[in-house]
Amino acid sequence: VVLLGTAASIPGKYRNVSGVYLDLGPRGGALLDCGEGSVGQLMRLFGREDAERRIREIRLVWVSHMHADHHLGLLRLLHV
């Protein structure tokens, strides 16, 4: 379980908007909420190559509700 952001209304390096990455081992990964800046947090934590691999292996993205701070990162996630 990797907390990408927990309590902010705008993305920041230390207090990002909502996002939780779950590493499911050989079954890939899951993302619970994908606030703006979630991809950047993955890159900072895992490095570019490993983050891109993890993003390609994501099998599920769950958005808890449609507030922008919970889904605006989806476009960048899909672009990677």
C-alpha positions as CSV (number, residue, x, y, z in Angstrom):
1,V,0.0,0.0,0.0
2,V,1.5,3.3,-1.1
3,L,-0.1,6.5,-0.1
4,L,0.3,9.0,-3.0
5,G,-1.7,11.7,-1.4
6,T,-4.0,12.0,1.6
7,A,-5.2,15.5,2.3
8,A,-4.8,18.5,-0.1
9,S,-7.0,20.3,-2.5
10,I,-4.1,20.9,-4.9
11,P,-1.1,18.7,-5.7
12,G,2.1,19.2,-3.9
13,K,5.4,17.3,-3.3
14,Y,4.5,16.4,0.3
15,R,0.7,16.7,0.6
16,N,-0.8,15.5,-2.6
17,V,-4.5,15.1,-3.5
18,S,-6.1,11.7,-3.0
19,G,-4.4,8.6,-4.4
20,V,-3.5,5.2,-3.1
21,Y,-1.5,2.6,-5.1
22,L,-1.8,-1.0,-4.3
23,D,0.9,-3.4,-5.4
24,L,-0.8,-6.7,-6.1
25,G,2.5,-8.6,-6.9
26,P,2.3,-10.7,-10.1
27,R,-1.3,-9.6,-10.6
28,G,-0.3,-6.0,-11.3
29,G,-1.6,-3.1,-9.3
30,A,-4.7,-1.0,-8.4
31,L,-5.2,2.7,-7.9
32,L,-7.8,3.9,-5.4
33,D,-8.5,7.5,-6.6
34,C,-6.2,9.2,-9.0
35,G,-5.9,12.9,-8.1
36,E,-3.8,15.3,-10.1
37,G,-0.2,14.6,-9.3
38,S,-0.6,10.9,-8.6
39,V,1.6,10.0,-11.6
40,G,4.3,12.4,-10.4
41,Q,4.2,10.8,-7.0
42,L,4.7,7.4,-8.5
43,M,7.6,8.7,-10.6
44,R,9.3,10.2,-7.5
45,L,8.8,7.1,-5.4
46,F,9.8,4.4,-7.9
47,G,11.8,6.2,-10.6
48,R,10.6,6.8,-14.1
49,E,11.1,3.3,-15.6
50,D,9.7,1.4,-12.7
51,A,6.8,3.8,-12.3
52,E,5.9,3.4,-16.0
53,R,6.0,-0.4,-15.7
54,R,3.8,-0.2,-12.7
55,I,1.3,2.1,-14.5
56,R,1.2,-0.2,-17.5
57,E,0.4,-3.1,-15.1
58,I,-2.5,-1.3,-13.3
59,R,-5.6,-3.5,-13.6
60,L,-8.1,-1.4,-11.7
61,V,-8.7,2.3,-11.0
62,W,-11.4,3.0,-8.4
63,V,-12.7,6.5,-8.1
64,S,-14.5,7.1,-4.8
65,H,-16.5,10.1,-6.0
66,M,-16.5,12.6,-8.8
67,H,-14.8,15.5,-7.0
68,A,-11.9,16.8,-9.2
69,D,-9.3,16.1,-6.6
70,H,-10.1,12.4,-6.9
71,H,-10.0,11.9,-10.7
72,L,-8.1,14.7,-12.5
73,G,-4.9,12.5,-12.6
74,L,-6.6,10.0,-14.9
75,L,-5.7,11.8,-18.1
76,R,-2.0,11.8,-17.3
77,L,-2.2,8.2,-16.1
78,L,-3.7,7.1,-19.5
79,H,-1.1,9.2,-21.4
80,V,1.8,7.3,-19.7
